[in-house]
Amino acid sequence: MAARGAGLKLTRRLLSSGGRTTSGPVRGSGPPNGFFGEGVQEGRNGFLYGETPPPPGQARKWESWEAPLYLSGLLTVAILGVGLPARPDSRLETWAHEEALRREGGSK
């Protein structure tokens, strides 16, 4: 009976806190200036995704995640574009047609 009372207390506490089990902020926790850090930009700057363009004559430096993302997307499109049309015909209708022709004694 004591276990049930403890379970009810936990349920009430979770419901009253909105399901949150942590007391501090979740966003921005971790090492300062880390991947999930808060960042330093204040407000909006009018550019897409808040990214300022590089100075004239300089190329934009890729982030560490961009090359693997683009490569995996390109490989997915290539594999599906070549692999799906080249797959063997394994439909039931095709097998039934071939089996009917075989049993009939006719040639394929």
PAVEXFI-948343 format. One record per residue: residue in one letter; residue number from 1; x, y, z of N, C-alpha, C, O in turn. Coordinates in Angstrom, 3 decimals. Atoms other than C-alpha are relative to their C-alpha. Example, Ala and Ser with C-alpha at 12.3 -4.5 7.8 and 13.67 -1.06 7.14 Angstrom:
{site 'a'; 1; {0.890; -1.190; 0.000}; {12.300; -4.500; 7.800}; {0.900; 1.200; 0.000}; {1.936; 1.181; 0.665}}
{site 's'; 2; {-0.820; -1.190; -0.060}; {13.670; -1.060; 7.140}; {-0.770; 1.090; 0.730}; {-0.261; 2.198; 0.899}}
END
This chain:
{site 'm'; 1; {0.821; -1.189; 0.000}; {0.000; 0.000; 0.000}; {0.869; 1.258; 0.000}; {0.485; 2.287; -0.556}}
{site 'a'; 2; {-0.895; -1.151; -0.041}; {2.946; 2.316; 0.673}; {0.547; 0.305; -1.389}; {0.787; 1.467; -1.717}}
{site 'a'; 3; {-0.512; -0.217; 1.356}; {4.204; 1.805; -2.891}; {-1.016; 0.753; -0.845}; {-0.647; 1.574; -1.686}}
{site 'r'; 4; {1.035; -0.693; 0.747}; {0.874; 2.971; -4.259}; {-0.052; 1.477; 0.384}; {-0.247; 2.336; -0.476}}
{site 'g'; 5; {-0.012; -1.388; -0.453}; {1.005; 6.129; -2.150}; {1.172; 0.768; -0.580}; {1.043; 1.937; -0.942}}
{site 'a'; 6; {-1.179; -0.647; 0.585}; {4.506; 6.875; -3.403}; {-0.215; 0.243; -1.482}; {0.209; 1.268; -2.016}}
{site 'g'; 7; {0.292; -0.174; 1.421}; {3.336; 6.345; -6.977}; {-0.949; 1.152; -0.252}; {-0.800; 1.887; -1.228}}
{site 'l'; 8; {0.938; -1.109; 0.146}; {0.468; 8.766; -6.491}; {0.694; 1.343; 0.214}; {0.404; 2.318; -0.479}}
{site 'k'; 9; {-0.733; -1.241; -0.243}; {2.819; 11.392; -5.063}; {0.842; 0.381; -1.221}; {0.902; 1.547; -1.610}}
{site 'l'; 10; {-0.815; -0.252; 1.186}; {5.127; 11.016; -8.068}; {-0.873; 0.474; -1.157}; {-0.503; 1.403; -1.876}}
{site 't'; 11; {0.912; -0.393; 1.073}; {2.194; 11.254; -10.478}; {-0.478; 1.422; 0.196}; {-0.513; 2.200; -0.757}}
{site 'r'; 12; {0.451; -1.375; -0.280}; {0.894; 14.403; -8.779}; {1.114; 1.007; -0.260}; {0.872; 2.080; -0.812}}
{site 'r'; 13; {-1.122; -0.912; 0.201}; {4.345; 15.975; -8.842}; {0.282; 0.199; -1.493}; {0.546; 1.321; -1.925}}
{site 'l'; 14; {-0.238; -0.124; 1.429}; {4.814; 15.222; -12.552}; {-1.107; 0.793; -0.683}; {-0.841; 1.595; -1.577}}
{site 'l'; 15; {1.108; -0.737; 0.606}; {1.366; 16.528; -13.422}; {0.049; 1.475; 0.357}; {-0.268; 2.323; -0.478}}
{site 's'; 16; {-0.040; -1.406; -0.409}; {1.845; 19.727; -11.439}; {1.174; 0.735; -0.649}; {1.115; 1.950; -0.839}}
{site 's'; 17; {-1.148; -0.654; 0.625}; {5.230; 20.388; -13.053}; {-0.080; -0.024; -1.515}; {0.846; 0.424; -2.191}}
{site 'g'; 18; {0.144; 0.038; 1.453}; {3.912; 19.811; -16.561}; {0.829; -1.097; -0.632}; {1.102; -1.032; -1.831}}
{site 'g'; 19; {-0.786; 1.103; 0.540}; {5.936; 16.613; -16.981}; {1.500; 0.239; 0.015}; {2.277; -0.648; -0.336}}
{site 'r'; 20; {-1.441; -0.293; -0.035}; {9.289; 18.351; -16.522}; {0.613; -0.629; 1.245}; {0.067; -0.512; 2.342}}
{site 't'; 21; {-0.668; 0.613; -1.140}; {11.683; 16.456; -14.311}; {1.264; 0.758; 0.393}; {1.856; 0.473; 1.434}}
{site 't'; 22; {-1.183; -0.782; -0.334}; {14.550; 18.960; -14.407}; {-0.435; 1.343; 0.557}; {-1.505; 1.850; 0.221}}
{site 's'; 23; {0.368; -1.282; -0.590}; {14.567; 22.144; -12.424}; {0.629; 1.173; -0.727}; {0.118; 2.290; -0.633}}
{site 'g'; 24; {-0.684; -1.083; 0.683}; {16.972; 24.186; -14.559}; {-0.373; 0.074; -1.467}; {-1.179; -0.718; -1.955}}
{site 'p'; 25; {0.284; -0.120; 1.428}; {16.905; 25.335; -18.154}; {0.595; -1.178; -0.772}; {1.711; -1.618; -0.497}}
{site 'v'; 26; {-0.477; 1.127; 0.798}; {17.227; 22.538; -20.676}; {0.807; 0.505; -1.174}; {1.843; -0.065; -1.515}}
{site 'r'; 27; {-0.715; -0.550; 1.140}; {18.275; 24.668; -23.613}; {1.248; 0.718; 0.454}; {1.219; 1.451; 1.442}}
{site 'g'; 28; {-1.228; -0.705; -0.322}; {21.836; 25.893; -23.537}; {0.803; -0.648; 1.099}; {1.848; -0.129; 1.491}}
{site 's'; 29; {-0.788; 0.660; -1.025}; {22.958; 23.455; -20.905}; {1.154; -0.732; -0.673}; {1.104; -1.015; -1.870}}
{site 'g'; 30; {-1.192; 0.626; 0.562}; {26.297; 21.806; -21.400}; {1.143; 0.991; 0.030}; {1.051; 2.029; 0.687}}
{site 'p'; 31; {-1.153; -0.896; -0.036}; {29.666; 23.386; -22.035}; {-0.331; 1.342; -0.655}; {-1.077; 1.389; -1.632}}
{site 'p'; 32; {0.252; -1.300; 0.613}; {29.630; 27.099; -22.773}; {0.576; 0.036; -1.411}; {1.650; -0.509; -1.665}}
{site 'n'; 33; {-0.378; -0.099; 1.412}; {29.873; 27.873; -26.503}; {0.069; -1.368; -0.666}; {0.725; -1.519; -1.697}}
{site 'g'; 34; {0.036; 1.321; 0.602}; {29.244; 24.192; -27.201}; {-1.017; -0.049; -1.127}; {-1.587; 0.971; -1.514}}
{site 'f'; 35; {0.915; 0.169; 1.129}; {27.095; 22.786; -29.973}; {-1.412; 0.432; 0.361}; {-2.098; 1.033; -0.466}}
{site 'f'; 36; {1.343; -0.353; -0.422}; {23.894; 23.281; -27.982}; {-0.005; 1.275; 0.842}; {-0.969; 1.524; 1.567}}
{site 'g'; 37; {-0.100; -1.236; -0.766}; {25.026; 26.590; -26.452}; {-1.006; 1.038; -0.473}; {-1.572; 0.909; -1.558}}
{site 'e'; 38; {0.987; -1.025; 0.297}; {22.817; 29.653; -26.433}; {0.385; 0.860; -1.188}; {-0.496; 1.354; -1.892}}
{site 'g'; 39; {-0.423; -0.863; 1.090}; {24.901; 31.569; -28.954}; {0.209; 1.420; 0.479}; {-0.060; 1.740; 1.636}}
{site 'v'; 40; {-0.321; -1.367; -0.390}; {25.913; 35.208; -28.979}; {-0.786; 1.046; -0.773}; {-0.708; 2.232; -0.451}}
{site 'q'; 41; {0.721; -0.971; 0.799}; {23.642; 36.812; -31.574}; {-1.208; 0.529; 0.762}; {-1.946; -0.226; 1.395}}
{site 'e'; 42; {1.141; -0.626; -0.662}; {21.113; 39.275; -30.226}; {-0.954; 0.534; -1.063}; {-0.585; 1.388; -1.869}}
{site 'g'; 43; {0.997; -0.483; 0.948}; {17.953; 39.790; -32.232}; {0.189; -0.584; -1.396}; {1.023; -1.460; -1.622}}
{site 'r'; 44; {-0.056; 0.479; 1.375}; {17.392; 39.245; -35.931}; {0.833; 0.954; -0.830}; {0.892; 2.153; -0.560}}
{site 'n'; 45; {-0.834; -0.856; 0.822}; {19.716; 40.488; -38.619}; {-0.520; 0.127; -1.429}; {0.090; 0.827; -2.237}}
{site 'g'; 46; {0.590; -0.146; 1.322}; {17.483; 40.095; -41.707}; {0.511; -0.966; -1.036}; {0.041; -0.930; -2.173}}
{site 'f'; 47; {-0.514; 0.976; 0.947}; {19.457; 37.283; -43.354}; {-0.635; -1.353; 0.248}; {-1.099; -1.635; 1.353}}
{site 'l'; 48; {0.579; 1.329; -0.105}; {18.222; 33.760; -44.029}; {0.736; -0.805; 1.061}; {1.963; -0.899; 1.032}}
{site 'y'; 49; {-0.513; 0.804; -1.113}; {18.732; 31.577; -40.927}; {0.943; 0.794; 0.904}; {1.683; 0.199; 1.688}}
{site 'g'; 50; {-0.832; -0.822; -0.861}; {20.492; 34.501; -39.254}; {1.474; -0.065; -0.328}; {2.310; 0.313; 0.492}}
{site 'e'; 51; {-1.406; 0.163; 0.381}; {23.703; 33.798; -41.154}; {0.427; 1.186; -0.855}; {-0.156; 1.432; -1.911}}
{site 't'; 52; {-0.476; -1.144; 0.763}; {25.600; 36.850; -42.332}; {0.867; -0.489; -1.161}; {1.613; -1.456; -1.008}}
{site 'p'; 53; {-0.811; 0.434; 1.134}; {27.189; 36.577; -45.768}; {1.480; 0.308; 0.233}; {1.815; 1.239; 0.965}}
{site 'p'; 54; {-1.436; -0.271; -0.177}; {30.989; 36.371; -45.984}; {0.396; 1.286; -0.724}; {-0.329; 1.759; -1.599}}
{site 'p'; 55; {-0.469; -1.207; 0.689}; {32.993; 39.419; -47.033}; {0.242; -0.292; -1.480}; {0.488; -1.441; -1.844}}
{site 'p'; 56; {-0.227; 0.203; 1.432}; {33.398; 39.933; -50.795}; {1.375; -0.629; -0.256}; {2.379; -0.237; 0.337}}
{site 'g'; 57; {-1.252; 0.671; 0.341}; {36.036; 37.652; -52.290}; {0.281; -1.230; 0.835}; {1.225; -1.965; 0.544}}
{site 'q'; 58; {-0.210; 1.176; -0.850}; {35.736; 35.002; -49.580}; {-1.155; -0.971; -0.187}; {-2.305; -0.564; -0.358}}
{site 'a'; 59; {1.028; 1.030; 0.109}; {33.875; 31.712; -49.841}; {-0.571; -0.292; 1.388}; {0.094; -0.101; 2.406}}
{site 'r'; 60; {0.643; 0.372; -1.257}; {31.441; 30.591; -47.184}; {0.603; -1.291; 0.508}; {0.767; -2.243; -0.255}}
{site 'k'; 61; {-0.593; 1.198; -0.606}; {32.971; 28.056; -44.789}; {-1.123; -0.938; 0.418}; {-2.063; -0.532; 1.102}}
{site 'w'; 62; {1.024; 0.987; -0.335}; {30.931; 24.869; -44.453}; {0.089; -0.377; 1.471}; {1.169; -0.397; 2.060}}
{site 'e'; 63; {0.048; 0.532; -1.352}; {29.818; 23.664; -41.053}; {0.403; -1.468; -0.035}; {0.461; -2.071; -1.107}}
{site 's'; 64; {-0.492; 1.378; -0.051}; {30.991; 20.243; -39.875}; {-1.050; -1.017; -0.422}; {-0.690; -2.130; -0.807}}
{site 'w'; 65; {1.062; 0.950; 0.323}; {27.615; 18.608; -40.564}; {-0.455; 0.082; -1.450}; {-1.181; -0.802; -1.906}}
{site 'e'; 66; {0.549; -0.217; 1.333}; {27.010; 19.928; -44.081}; {0.472; -1.023; -1.030}; {-0.346; -1.546; -1.787}}
{site 'a'; 67; {-0.511; 0.947; 0.996}; {29.280; 17.664; -46.154}; {-0.608; -1.395; 0.179}; {-1.046; -1.979; -0.812}}
{site 'p'; 68; {0.648; 1.310; -0.133}; {27.976; 14.389; -44.616}; {-1.485; 0.024; -0.358}; {-2.003; -0.953; -0.899}}
{site 'l'; 69; {1.420; -0.089; 0.330}; {24.388; 15.597; -45.010}; {-0.213; -0.002; -1.506}; {-1.050; -0.751; -2.011}}
{site 'y'; 70; {0.162; -0.072; 1.450}; {24.757; 16.491; -48.686}; {0.427; -1.304; -0.661}; {-0.213; -1.762; -1.607}}
{site 'l'; 71; {-0.477; 1.253; 0.575}; {26.743; 13.335; -49.425}; {-1.005; -1.126; 0.211}; {-1.279; -1.894; -0.711}}
{site 's'; 72; {0.973; 1.067; -0.257}; {24.215; 11.039; -47.754}; {-1.276; 0.225; -0.800}; {-1.881; -0.744; -1.259}}
{site 'g'; 73; {1.170; -0.276; 0.834}; {21.348; 12.766; -49.566}; {0.237; -0.356; -1.454}; {-0.632; -0.934; -2.107}}
{site 'l'; 74; {-0.343; 0.327; 1.384}; {23.099; 12.425; -52.911}; {0.089; -1.512; -0.207}; {-0.402; -2.032; -1.208}}
{site 'l'; 75; {-0.091; 1.460; 0.109}; {23.903; 8.751; -52.284}; {-1.373; -0.654; 0.096}; {-1.635; -1.641; -0.592}}
{site 't'; 76; {1.356; 0.543; -0.108}; {20.304; 8.083; -51.246}; {-0.747; 0.132; -1.313}; {-1.388; -0.815; -1.769}}
{site 'v'; 77; {0.668; -0.216; 1.277}; {18.971; 9.606; -54.445}; {0.590; -0.921; -1.070}; {-0.154; -1.486; -1.873}}
{site 'a'; 78; {-0.637; 0.859; 1.004}; {21.522; 7.667; -56.541}; {-0.380; -1.464; 0.202}; {-0.698; -2.159; -0.763}}
{site 'i'; 79; {0.329; 1.403; -0.269}; {20.842; 4.332; -54.838}; {-1.461; -0.276; -0.331}; {-1.772; -1.291; -0.956}}
{site 'l'; 80; {1.415; 0.212; 0.291}; {17.073; 4.727; -55.052}; {-0.302; 0.191; -1.480}; {-1.143; -0.516; -2.037}}
{site 'g'; 81; {0.232; -0.252; 1.423}; {17.212; 6.112; -58.593}; {0.484; -1.117; -0.892}; {-0.093; -1.351; -1.955}}
{site 'v'; 82; {-0.526; 1.110; 0.785}; {19.278; 3.181; -59.861}; {-0.531; -1.323; 0.533}; {-0.861; -2.214; -0.251}}
{site 'g'; 83; {0.363; 1.274; -0.606}; {18.299; 0.443; -57.429}; {-1.459; -0.375; -0.146}; {-1.770; -1.539; -0.396}}
{site 'l'; 84; {1.420; 0.346; 0.102}; {14.522; 0.671; -57.528}; {-0.412; -0.428; -1.406}; {-1.128; -1.421; -1.539}}
{site 'p'; 85; {0.381; 0.478; 1.330}; {14.144; 0.463; -61.317}; {0.686; -1.314; -0.389}; {0.164; -2.043; -1.232}}
{site 'a'; 86; {-0.747; 1.203; 0.373}; {16.724; -2.372; -61.490}; {-0.369; -1.212; 0.844}; {0.214; -2.280; 0.659}}
{site 'r'; 87; {0.347; 1.128; -0.856}; {15.073; -4.580; -58.883}; {-0.721; -1.076; -0.819}; {-1.361; -0.763; -1.823}}
{site 'p'; 88; {0.668; 1.068; 0.747}; {13.783; -7.965; -60.034}; {-1.517; 0.087; 0.148}; {-2.031; 0.586; 1.149}}
{site 'd'; 89; {1.454; -0.010; -0.016}; {10.117; -8.355; -60.873}; {-0.471; -1.179; 0.839}; {-0.412; -2.324; 0.390}}
{site 's'; 90; {0.409; 1.066; -0.909}; {8.777; -10.333; -57.929}; {-1.494; 0.067; 0.308}; {-1.936; -0.369; 1.371}}
{site 'r'; 91; {1.441; -0.083; -0.225}; {5.073; -9.635; -58.329}; {-0.634; -1.380; -0.124}; {-0.136; -2.237; -0.855}}
{site 'l'; 92; {0.718; 1.268; 0.037}; {2.647; -12.489; -57.790}; {-0.575; -0.252; -1.391}; {-0.597; -1.392; -1.854}}
{site 'e'; 93; {0.580; 0.152; 1.332}; {1.031; -11.842; -61.178}; {1.036; -0.509; -0.998}; {0.721; -1.341; -1.850}}
{site 't'; 94; {-1.058; 0.441; 0.902}; {4.350; -12.302; -62.979}; {0.303; -1.472; 0.220}; {0.431; -2.231; -0.740}}
{site 'w'; 95; {-0.264; 1.413; -0.295}; {5.032; -15.593; -61.215}; {-1.141; -0.877; -0.504}; {-0.900; -1.935; -1.085}}
{site 'a'; 96; {1.145; 0.790; 0.426}; {1.489; -16.820; -61.924}; {-0.043; -0.122; -1.517}; {-0.386; -1.181; -2.042}}
{site 'h'; 97; {-0.012; 0.045; 1.462}; {1.798; -15.927; -65.606}; {1.057; -0.985; -0.501}; {0.789; -1.798; -1.385}}
{site 'e'; 98; {-1.067; 0.924; 0.399}; {5.122; -17.754; -65.932}; {-0.356; -1.440; 0.351}; {-0.077; -2.355; -0.424}}
{site 'e'; 99; {0.387; 1.357; -0.412}; {3.771; -20.756; -64.017}; {-1.096; -0.553; -0.914}; {-1.077; -1.737; -1.249}}
{site 'a'; 100; {1.051; 0.435; 0.911}; {0.681; -20.912; -66.242}; {0.581; -0.383; -1.357}; {0.187; -1.383; -1.956}}
{site 'l'; 101; {-0.640; 0.337; 1.279}; {2.841; -20.820; -69.348}; {0.794; -1.301; 0.106}; {0.799; -2.097; -0.833}}
{site 'r'; 102; {-0.787; 1.212; -0.178}; {5.083; -23.555; -67.946}; {-0.900; -1.225; 0.048}; {-0.596; -2.246; -0.569}}
{site 'r'; 103; {0.912; 1.134; -0.115}; {2.174; -25.819; -67.060}; {-0.723; -0.282; -1.320}; {-1.062; -1.425; -1.625}}
{site 'e'; 104; {0.669; 0.140; 1.283}; {0.559; -25.202; -70.420}; {0.912; -0.691; -1.015}; {0.444; -1.275; -1.992}}
{site 'g'; 105; {-0.955; 0.587; 0.916}; {3.707; -26.403; -72.107}; {0.481; 0.976; -1.037}; {1.263; 0.626; -1.921}}
{site 'g'; 106; {-0.417; -1.003; 0.963}; {4.136; -23.198; -74.002}; {1.352; 0.589; 0.412}; {1.839; 0.376; 1.523}}
{site 's'; 107; {-1.289; -0.623; -0.314}; {7.340; -21.266; -74.179}; {-0.240; 1.402; 0.549}; {-1.293; 2.005; 0.342}}
{site 'k'; 108; {0.083; -1.299; -0.657}; {7.973; -18.095; -72.307}; {0.052; 1.122; -0.942}; {-0.009; 2.280; -0.528}}
END
